[in-house]
Amino acid sequence: MPDAADSTFYVTTPIYYVNDAPHIGHAYTTVVTDFIARWHRQRQEDVWFLTGTDEHGQKVLRTAEANKTDARTWADRLVENAWKPVLETIDASNDDFIRTTEDRHVERVKEFIQGLYDAGEIFEGSYEGAYCVACEEYKQPGDLIEGTGEFAGQQLCPIHGRPVEILAEKNYFFRMSQYTDKLLEFYERNPDFVQPESARNEVVSFVKQGLQDLSISRSTFDWGVTVPWDESHVIYVWIDALLNYATAVGYGADDEKFRRTWPADIHFVGKDILRFHAVIWPAMLMAAGVPLPRKVFAHGWLLVGGEKMSKSKLTGIAPAEITDTFGSDAFRYYFLRAIAFGSDGSFSWEDIAARYQAELANGFGNLASRVAAMVNKYFDGSLPAPAASTEAEEALAAVAERAVAEADAAVERVAPHDALAAVWSLVEAANGYITEQQPWAVAKDESQRERLATILYSSAEALRVLAVLLNAAMPKACARLWESLGAAEALGALAEQPLADAGRWGQLVPGAPVTKGDALFPRLDA
């Protein structure tokens, strides 16, 4: 993590292909990245969150041709009508959106490749091998699986389950074989560079087998960035795409921004593109003398019906299909909480509905409604001043303090599911506190007026802590909760509340207006 005052916490999603509209698998990655970015902002850090689209290559070209248009028109249409709108659907707070067709990227890619060529890192050669267009990757024989049924007798890509194509081309190659030992030494010195541990083990095992030189150009189609010294070739789409992480923050164009932002703190990627990010990308940067990113975190696949989310297999679900029913906050909460980040996870409508009702509507939402309603009923909507605390209040405050520490530690190890589990200990403790203290019963005894005030103030304080802790996960609901507590005027904007100070008990200002609006998470009809 960056320490210097002028440094930036830089986090990225993978760069998404524009061969189709985004599904919830893409949104899952983006929501996690957004959560991490928002959490670091809540720490009052300077943050830069990048996402974008990968628009070159044979896969995009073929998709455009299948839709009877050219690749540029296809990419423009998908980006404007699908990829950018989905960021609003899921409330992503990205600071930049880069397209690999933009001049700011294309020109820097050419300069990067020219630099490698001039340094003798690139040579001309021939290659013949099995190529998966969907992966945009040459496959080694050991990577392939035997086809069955309609594909019997053919070699298939294990990720896409489709036959590979045998390509023979005269290409330019990057001397990646020279970086086998350098990469292994780097992994050894930086054990957290690839996460989780299973992903690290996979990468180290792969590199130990010895790396081959990498074909970095194609000459059988022209949809890509042209090789600057030979315009009959275009640069291999992955070389082009990986450089977005650097070009977006000023590489080769804005030295001050690049110095302040690079290296990236975390690249989030799906496990199917791990080798590109954990092997090819660092080798490229080593060759160019550019510092390597601090961490590549490969998450598991999002499964539907036991299969990886896929448009081609008709298991793709558009994020709006979920947000239209449950809302964006519930969408974000579900994918952050229900899946152990780093492992494969399954989505089902039954599970999200059950969690929505139990954890959001009946748990967090009901807590907020109960407290606001009682402050309005018993104190005319003015937050009462607390009297002396008892062991019950001290215990609730201790849970709040512990939730802050445990959630922050979980985010530090990139475990959003554990972070939300830690926060939920406070939701449960606050609901339990109200049930045990029975403020509705205490209210019947006028002599217990101070005790009633203490109970409701303490309950509201728990909600204050929850608003800060859950702001990264559910920004819309937390903004409404913050306003309902009267905290905005008294304490300032929710985003300005330092996370490290969230657990300090007693920050709400007595007399603040507490309002009861619509339920944060309305109960849904079956």
C-alpha positions as CSV (number, residue, x, y, z in Angstrom):
1,M,0.0,0.0,0.0
2,P,1.3,3.5,-0.8
3,D,2.8,5.4,2.2
4,A,3.8,8.7,0.8
5,A,1.4,11.6,1.1
6,D,1.5,12.2,-2.6
7,S,1.0,8.6,-3.7
8,T,-2.2,7.1,-5.0
9,F,-3.9,3.8,-4.3
10,Y,-4.4,2.5,-7.8
11,V,-6.8,-0.4,-8.5
12,T,-8.0,-1.9,-11.7
13,T,-10.6,-4.2,-13.2
14,P,-9.5,-6.4,-16.1
15,I,-10.1,-4.8,-19.4
16,Y,-13.2,-6.3,-20.9
17,Y,-13.7,-7.6,-24.4
18,V,-16.5,-5.9,-26.4
19,N,-17.6,-9.0,-28.2
20,D,-20.9,-8.9,-26.3
21,A,-22.8,-7.0,-23.6
22,P,-21.7,-7.4,-20.0
23,H,-23.2,-10.1,-17.8
24,I,-23.1,-10.4,-14.0
25,G,-19.7,-12.2,-14.2
26,H,-18.2,-8.9,-15.4
27,A,-20.3,-6.9,-12.9
28,Y,-19.0,-9.1,-10.1
29,T,-15.4,-8.2,-10.8
30,T,-16.3,-4.6,-11.1
31,V,-18.3,-4.5,-7.9
32,V,-15.4,-6.0,-5.9
33,T,-13.0,-3.5,-7.5
34,D,-15.3,-0.7,-6.7
35,F,-15.8,-1.9,-3.1
36,I,-12.0,-1.9,-2.6
37,A,-11.7,1.6,-4.1
38,R,-14.5,3.0,-2.0
39,W,-13.1,1.4,1.1
40,H,-9.7,3.1,0.6
41,R,-11.4,6.4,-0.1
42,Q,-13.2,5.9,3.2
43,R,-9.7,5.6,4.7
44,Q,-9.2,9.1,3.3
45,E,-6.6,7.9,0.8
46,D,-6.1,9.2,-2.6
47,V,-7.5,6.6,-5.0
48,W,-7.6,5.9,-8.7
49,F,-10.0,3.3,-10.0
50,L,-9.7,2.2,-13.6
51,T,-11.9,0.1,-15.8
52,G,-12.4,-0.1,-19.6
53,T,-12.7,-2.1,-22.7
54,D,-10.4,-4.2,-24.9
55,E,-11.6,-3.5,-28.5
56,H,-9.0,-5.0,-30.8
57,G,-8.3,-8.6,-32.0
58,Q,-9.8,-11.3,-34.0
59,K,-12.6,-12.2,-31.6
60,V,-14.0,-8.6,-31.8
61,L,-13.5,-8.5,-35.6
62,R,-15.4,-11.8,-36.1
63,T,-18.2,-10.7,-33.8
64,A,-18.6,-7.4,-35.8
65,E,-18.6,-9.3,-39.1
66,A,-21.2,-11.7,-37.8
67,N,-23.4,-8.7,-37.0
68,K,-22.8,-7.3,-40.5
69,T,-20.8,-4.2,-39.4
70,D,-17.2,-3.1,-39.0
71,A,-15.2,-3.5,-35.8
72,R,-15.0,0.2,-34.9
73,T,-18.8,0.7,-35.3
74,W,-19.4,-2.5,-33.2
75,A,-17.1,-1.4,-30.4
76,D,-18.5,2.1,-30.3
77,R,-22.1,0.8,-30.1
78,L,-21.3,-1.8,-27.4
79,V,-19.3,0.7,-25.2
80,E,-21.9,3.4,-25.3
81,N,-25.0,1.3,-25.2
82,A,-23.9,-1.5,-22.8
83,W,-20.5,-1.2,-21.1
84,K,-20.7,2.4,-19.8
85,P,-24.4,2.1,-18.8
86,V,-23.8,-1.0,-16.7
87,L,-21.4,1.0,-14.5
88,E,-24.3,3.2,-13.6
89,T,-26.5,0.2,-13.0
90,I,-24.1,-1.2,-10.4
91,D,-23.0,2.3,-9.0
92,A,-19.4,1.9,-10.0
93,S,-17.2,4.9,-8.9
94,N,-14.5,4.5,-11.5
95,D,-12.2,7.5,-12.0
96,D,-11.4,6.6,-15.6
97,F,-12.7,4.4,-18.4
98,I,-10.1,3.6,-21.0
99,R,-10.8,2.2,-24.5
100,T,-7.9,0.5,-26.3
101,T,-8.9,2.3,-29.5
102,E,-8.2,5.7,-28.0
103,D,-5.2,7.7,-29.3
104,R,-3.9,8.1,-25.7
105,H,-3.5,4.3,-25.6
106,V,-2.6,3.4,-29.2
107,E,0.3,5.9,-29.5
108,R,1.9,4.7,-26.2
109,V,1.5,1.1,-27.2
110,K,3.5,1.7,-30.4
111,E,6.2,3.6,-28.4
112,F,6.4,0.7,-25.9
113,I,6.8,-1.9,-28.6
114,Q,9.3,0.2,-30.5
115,G,11.3,0.5,-27.4
116,L,11.4,-3.3,-26.9
117,Y,12.3,-3.8,-30.6
118,D,15.1,-1.2,-30.4
119,A,16.5,-2.9,-27.2
120,G,16.7,-6.3,-29.0
121,E,13.8,-7.8,-27.0
122,I,11.8,-8.6,-30.2
123,F,12.8,-10.7,-33.2
124,E,11.2,-12.0,-36.4
125,G,10.2,-15.7,-36.6
126,S,7.6,-18.2,-37.6
127,Y,5.0,-20.0,-35.5
128,E,2.5,-22.8,-35.9
129,G,0.2,-23.8,-33.2
130,A,-3.3,-24.2,-31.8
131,Y,-5.0,-20.9,-31.3
132,C,-8.3,-20.2,-29.4
133,V,-9.9,-17.1,-30.8
134,A,-12.2,-16.7,-27.8
135,C,-9.2,-16.6,-25.5
136,E,-7.0,-14.8,-28.1
137,E,-4.2,-17.2,-27.1
138,Y,-2.0,-19.8,-28.5
139,K,-2.5,-23.0,-26.6
140,Q,0.1,-25.6,-25.6
141,P,-0.7,-29.2,-26.3
142,G,-1.0,-29.9,-22.6
143,D,-3.7,-27.1,-22.3
144,L,-6.1,-28.8,-24.7
145,I,-8.8,-31.4,-24.1
146,E,-10.2,-34.1,-26.4
147,G,-13.6,-33.2,-27.9
148,T,-16.6,-35.5,-27.7
149,G,-20.0,-35.6,-29.4
150,E,-20.1,-33.1,-32.3
151,F,-16.5,-32.2,-31.6
152,A,-15.2,-35.8,-31.4
153,G,-11.7,-36.1,-32.7
154,Q,-10.9,-32.4,-32.3
155,Q,-8.8,-30.5,-29.8
156,L,-10.8,-28.1,-27.6
157,C,-10.0,-25.1,-25.5
158,P,-10.8,-26.2,-21.9
159,I,-12.3,-22.8,-21.0
160,H,-14.6,-22.3,-24.0
161,G,-15.2,-25.9,-25.0
162,R,-14.7,-25.1,-28.6
163,P,-12.2,-26.4,-31.2
164,V,-9.0,-24.5,-31.5
165,E,-7.7,-23.4,-34.9
166,I,-4.2,-24.4,-36.2
167,L,-2.5,-21.2,-37.3
168,A,0.8,-20.8,-39.1
169,E,2.2,-17.3,-39.4
170,K,5.4,-15.4,-39.8
171,N,5.3,-13.1,-36.7
172,Y,7.4,-11.0,-34.4
173,F,8.4,-12.6,-31.1
174,F,9.1,-11.2,-27.6
175,R,12.1,-13.0,-26.0
176,M,10.0,-14.1,-23.0
177,S,12.1,-17.2,-22.5
178,Q,14.8,-15.0,-21.1
179,Y,12.6,-14.0,-18.2
180,T,11.9,-17.5,-16.7
181,D,14.5,-17.1,-13.9
182,K,13.9,-13.4,-13.4
183,L,10.2,-14.0,-12.9
184,L,10.8,-16.9,-10.5
185,E,13.2,-14.7,-8.5
186,F,10.6,-12.0,-8.4
187,Y,7.8,-14.3,-7.2
188,E,10.2,-15.5,-4.5
189,R,11.0,-12.0,-3.3
190,N,7.4,-10.9,-3.6
191,P,5.3,-13.8,-2.3
192,D,2.1,-11.7,-2.3
193,F,2.4,-10.6,-5.9
194,V,0.0,-13.3,-7.1
195,Q,-3.0,-14.1,-4.9
196,P,-4.7,-16.2,-3.7
197,E,-2.2,-18.8,-2.8
198,S,-3.7,-21.3,-5.2
199,A,-3.2,-18.9,-8.0
200,R,0.4,-18.2,-7.0
201,N,1.2,-21.9,-6.9
202,E,-0.3,-22.3,-10.4
203,V,1.8,-19.5,-11.8
204,V,5.0,-20.6,-10.2
205,S,4.5,-24.1,-11.4
206,F,3.8,-22.9,-15.0
207,V,6.9,-20.7,-15.1
208,K,9.1,-23.4,-13.6
209,Q,8.4,-25.5,-16.7
210,G,10.3,-22.9,-18.7
211,L,8.8,-20.1,-20.8
212,Q,8.7,-19.9,-24.6
213,D,9.2,-16.8,-26.6
214,L,5.9,-15.1,-27.2
215,S,4.4,-14.2,-30.6
216,I,3.4,-10.6,-30.3
217,S,2.0,-9.8,-33.8
218,R,-0.5,-11.1,-36.2
219,S,-0.6,-10.6,-40.0
220,T,-3.8,-12.3,-41.1
221,F,-6.1,-9.5,-40.1
222,D,-5.8,-5.8,-39.6
223,W,-8.0,-4.9,-36.6
224,G,-5.4,-3.8,-34.1
225,V,-2.5,-1.5,-33.4
226,T,0.0,-1.6,-36.2
227,V,3.5,-2.7,-35.5
228,P,5.4,0.6,-36.0
229,W,8.3,-0.8,-38.0
230,D,6.2,-3.2,-40.1
231,E,2.6,-2.0,-40.8
232,S,1.7,-5.3,-42.4
233,H,1.4,-6.7,-38.8
234,V,-0.8,-5.7,-35.9
235,I,0.3,-6.1,-32.3
236,Y,-1.1,-9.2,-30.5
237,V,-4.2,-8.1,-28.7
238,W,-3.0,-9.1,-25.2
239,I,0.2,-7.0,-25.5
240,D,-2.0,-4.1,-26.6
241,A,-4.6,-4.7,-23.8
242,L,-2.2,-5.2,-20.9
243,L,-0.6,-1.8,-21.5
244,N,-3.9,0.0,-20.7
245,Y,-3.1,-0.1,-17.0
246,A,0.0,2.0,-17.7
247,T,-1.2,4.2,-20.5
248,A,-4.3,5.2,-18.6
249,V,-2.3,6.8,-15.9
250,G,0.1,8.7,-18.1
251,Y,2.8,6.3,-19.2
252,G,4.8,8.0,-21.8
253,A,2.6,11.1,-21.8
254,D,2.3,12.5,-18.2
255,D,5.3,11.7,-16.2
256,E,4.1,13.3,-13.0
257,K,0.8,11.4,-13.0
258,F,2.5,8.2,-13.8
259,R,5.0,8.7,-11.0
260,R,2.2,9.5,-8.5
261,T,0.0,6.6,-9.5
262,W,2.2,3.7,-10.7
263,P,2.8,0.9,-9.8
264,A,-0.8,-0.4,-9.6
265,D,-1.6,-1.7,-6.1
266,I,-4.0,-4.4,-7.3
267,H,-5.0,-5.7,-10.7
268,F,-8.2,-7.8,-10.2
269,V,-8.6,-10.5,-12.9
270,G,-10.6,-13.7,-13.5
271,K,-8.6,-16.8,-13.0
272,D,-8.9,-17.6,-16.8
273,I,-6.7,-14.6,-17.6
274,L,-4.2,-15.1,-14.8
275,R,-1.2,-16.1,-16.8
276,F,-1.4,-13.0,-19.0
277,H,-1.3,-10.7,-15.9
278,A,1.1,-12.7,-13.7
279,V,3.6,-13.9,-16.4
280,I,3.4,-12.0,-19.7
281,W,2.7,-8.6,-18.1
282,P,5.5,-8.5,-15.6
283,A,7.9,-9.9,-18.2
284,M,7.0,-7.1,-20.5
285,L,7.5,-4.5,-17.8
286,M,10.9,-6.0,-16.8
287,A,12.0,-5.8,-20.4
288,A,11.0,-2.1,-20.6
289,G,12.5,-1.3,-17.2
290,V,9.1,-0.3,-15.7
291,P,8.3,-1.1,-12.1
292,L,5.9,-4.1,-11.7
293,P,2.5,-3.9,-10.1
294,R,2.2,-4.8,-6.4
295,K,-0.5,-7.5,-6.7
296,V,-2.5,-9.5,-9.2
297,F,-5.5,-11.1,-7.5
298,A,-7.3,-13.8,-9.5
299,H,-10.9,-14.5,-8.4
300,G,-12.9,-17.5,-9.2
301,W,-15.6,-18.0,-11.7
302,L,-19.2,-17.0,-11.2
303,L,-21.3,-20.2,-11.9
304,V,-24.9,-20.5,-12.9
305,G,-26.3,-24.0,-12.9
306,G,-22.7,-25.3,-12.2
307,E,-21.3,-23.7,-15.4
308,K,-19.1,-20.6,-15.8
309,M,-21.1,-17.5,-16.7
310,S,-21.2,-17.3,-20.5
311,K,-23.2,-15.6,-23.2
312,S,-22.4,-18.3,-25.6
313,K,-23.7,-21.0,-23.3
314,L,-26.8,-18.9,-22.5
315,T,-25.9,-18.6,-18.9
316,G,-25.2,-14.9,-19.0
317,I,-27.5,-12.8,-16.9
318,A,-27.6,-9.0,-17.4
319,P,-27.1,-7.0,-14.1
320,A,-30.3,-5.1,-14.7
321,E,-32.3,-8.3,-14.5
322,I,-31.3,-8.4,-10.8
323,T,-31.1,-4.7,-10.0
324,D,-34.6,-4.1,-11.4
325,T,-36.0,-6.4,-8.7
326,F,-33.6,-6.0,-5.7
327,G,-31.8,-2.7,-6.4
328,S,-28.2,-1.9,-6.9
329,D,-27.3,-2.0,-3.2
330,A,-28.6,-5.5,-2.7
331,F,-26.9,-6.6,-5.9
332,R,-23.6,-5.3,-4.6
333,Y,-24.1,-6.7,-1.1
334,Y,-25.0,-10.1,-2.4
335,F,-21.9,-10.6,-4.6
336,L,-19.6,-9.2,-2.0
337,R,-21.0,-11.3,0.9
338,A,-22.2,-14.5,-0.6
339,I,-19.0,-15.6,-2.4
340,A,-15.7,-16.2,-0.8
341,F,-13.5,-14.0,-2.9
342,G,-10.9,-16.0,-4.8
343,S,-13.0,-19.1,-5.0
344,D,-15.7,-20.1,-7.5
345,G,-19.1,-19.0,-6.5
346,S,-22.6,-19.9,-7.5
347,F,-25.5,-17.5,-8.2
348,S,-29.1,-18.4,-7.8
349,W,-32.3,-16.4,-7.6
350,E,-33.4,-18.3,-4.5
351,D,-30.2,-17.4,-2.6
352,I,-30.2,-13.7,-3.4
353,A,-33.9,-13.5,-2.5
354,A,-33.3,-15.3,0.8
355,R,-30.4,-13.1,1.7
356,Y,-32.3,-10.0,0.8
357,Q,-35.1,-10.8,3.1
358,A,-33.1,-12.1,6.0
359,E,-30.0,-9.9,6.0
360,L,-31.1,-6.7,4.4
361,A,-34.8,-6.2,4.9
362,N,-35.2,-8.0,8.2
363,G,-31.7,-7.3,9.5
364,F,-30.1,-4.0,8.6
365,G,-33.1,-2.3,7.1
366,N,-35.4,-3.2,10.0
367,L,-32.8,-2.0,12.5
368,A,-32.7,1.4,10.8
369,S,-36.5,1.6,10.7
370,R,-37.0,0.6,14.3
371,V,-34.6,3.2,15.7
372,A,-35.9,6.1,13.6
373,A,-39.5,5.2,14.4
374,M,-38.8,5.1,18.2
375,V,-36.8,8.3,18.2
376,N,-39.7,10.0,16.4
377,K,-42.3,8.4,18.7
378,Y,-40.7,9.0,22.1
379,F,-38.5,12.1,21.4
380,D,-40.4,13.9,18.6
381,G,-37.6,13.1,16.1
382,S,-34.8,14.7,18.1
383,L,-31.9,12.5,19.0
384,P,-31.8,12.3,22.8
385,A,-28.7,12.8,24.8
386,P,-27.5,9.6,26.5
387,A,-27.2,9.2,30.3
388,A,-24.7,6.9,32.0
389,S,-23.8,3.8,30.1
390,T,-24.3,0.3,31.4
391,E,-22.5,-2.9,30.5
392,A,-24.9,-3.4,27.7
393,E,-23.8,-0.1,26.0
394,E,-20.2,-0.8,26.6
395,A,-20.6,-4.3,25.0
396,L,-22.3,-2.8,22.0
397,A,-19.5,-0.2,21.6
398,A,-16.9,-2.9,21.9
399,V,-18.6,-4.8,19.1
400,A,-18.5,-1.7,16.9
401,E,-14.8,-1.1,17.6
402,R,-14.0,-4.7,16.8
403,A,-16.1,-4.7,13.6
404,V,-14.1,-1.7,12.3
405,A,-10.8,-3.4,13.0
406,E,-11.8,-6.8,11.7
407,A,-13.4,-5.5,8.5
408,D,-10.4,-3.3,7.7
409,A,-8.0,-6.2,8.2
410,A,-10.2,-8.3,5.9
411,V,-10.1,-5.7,3.2
412,E,-6.3,-5.5,3.6
413,R,-6.1,-9.2,2.7
414,V,-8.7,-8.7,-0.1
415,A,-11.5,-10.7,1.5
416,P,-14.6,-8.6,1.1
417,H,-16.8,-11.5,2.2
418,D,-15.0,-11.6,5.6
419,A,-15.2,-7.8,5.8
420,L,-19.0,-7.8,5.5
421,A,-19.3,-10.7,7.9
422,A,-17.4,-8.7,10.5
423,V,-19.7,-5.7,9.9
424,W,-22.7,-7.9,10.2
425,S,-21.7,-8.8,13.7
426,L,-22.6,-5.2,14.6
427,V,-26.0,-5.4,12.8
428,E,-26.8,-8.6,14.8
429,A,-25.5,-7.1,18.1
430,A,-27.5,-3.9,17.6
431,N,-30.7,-5.8,16.9
432,G,-30.0,-8.1,19.9
433,Y,-29.3,-5.0,22.1
434,I,-32.7,-3.5,21.2
435,T,-34.5,-6.8,21.8
436,E,-32.9,-7.2,25.2
437,Q,-33.3,-3.6,26.3
438,Q,-36.9,-3.4,25.2
439,P,-37.2,0.4,24.8
440,W,-40.9,0.1,24.1
441,A,-41.4,-1.3,27.6
442,V,-38.9,1.2,29.2
443,A,-40.9,4.0,27.6
444,K,-44.0,3.2,29.7
445,D,-42.1,4.2,32.9
446,E,-41.6,8.0,32.9
447,S,-38.9,7.6,35.6
448,Q,-36.9,5.6,33.1
449,R,-36.7,8.5,30.6
450,E,-32.9,8.8,30.8
451,R,-32.5,5.1,30.3
452,L,-34.8,5.2,27.2
453,A,-32.6,8.1,25.8
454,T,-29.5,6.0,26.4
455,I,-30.9,3.0,24.6
456,L,-32.0,4.9,21.6
457,Y,-28.9,7.1,21.4
458,S,-26.7,3.9,21.5
459,S,-28.8,2.2,18.9
460,A,-28.4,5.3,16.6
461,E,-24.7,5.3,17.3
462,A,-24.5,1.7,16.1
463,L,-26.2,2.8,12.9
464,R,-23.7,5.6,12.5
465,V,-20.9,3.1,12.6
466,L,-22.7,0.8,10.1
467,A,-23.3,3.7,7.7
468,V,-19.5,4.3,7.5
469,L,-18.6,0.7,7.3
470,L,-21.2,-0.3,4.7
471,N,-20.8,2.8,2.5
472,A,-18.3,1.0,0.3
473,A,-20.7,-1.9,-0.2
474,M,-24.1,-0.1,-0.3
475,P,-23.6,3.6,-1.1
476,K,-27.2,4.5,-1.8
477,A,-28.7,3.0,1.3
478,C,-25.9,4.3,3.5
479,A,-26.4,7.8,2.1
480,R,-30.1,7.7,3.1
481,L,-29.2,6.3,6.5
482,W,-26.7,9.1,7.1
483,E,-29.3,11.7,6.3
484,S,-31.9,10.0,8.4
485,L,-29.6,10.1,11.4
486,G,-29.1,13.9,11.0
487,A,-25.4,13.2,10.7
488,A,-24.7,15.1,7.5
489,E,-25.2,18.5,9.1
490,A,-23.6,17.7,12.4
491,L,-20.6,15.5,11.3
492,G,-20.1,16.3,7.6
493,A,-20.5,14.2,4.5
494,L,-20.4,10.4,4.9
495,A,-17.5,10.1,2.5
496,E,-15.4,12.4,4.8
497,Q,-15.8,10.2,7.8
498,P,-12.4,8.5,8.5
499,L,-12.8,4.8,8.6
500,A,-10.1,4.5,11.3
501,D,-12.3,6.8,13.6
502,A,-15.6,5.1,12.9
503,G,-15.5,2.9,16.0
504,R,-15.0,5.8,18.4
505,W,-18.3,5.8,20.4
506,G,-20.4,8.8,21.0
507,Q,-20.0,10.9,17.8
508,L,-23.7,11.6,17.0
509,V,-24.8,15.0,18.2
510,P,-27.8,15.0,20.6
511,G,-30.6,17.1,19.2
512,A,-29.9,16.1,15.6
513,P,-33.2,15.6,13.7
514,V,-33.8,11.9,13.1
515,T,-36.2,11.2,10.3
516,K,-38.0,8.1,9.3
517,G,-38.3,7.7,5.5
518,D,-39.1,4.7,3.3
519,A,-37.6,1.4,4.3
520,L,-33.9,1.0,3.1
521,F,-34.8,-2.4,1.8
522,P,-38.5,-2.9,1.3
523,R,-39.8,-6.4,1.8
524,L,-40.5,-8.1,-1.5
525,D,-43.6,-10.1,-2.6
526,A,-42.8,-13.7,-3.2
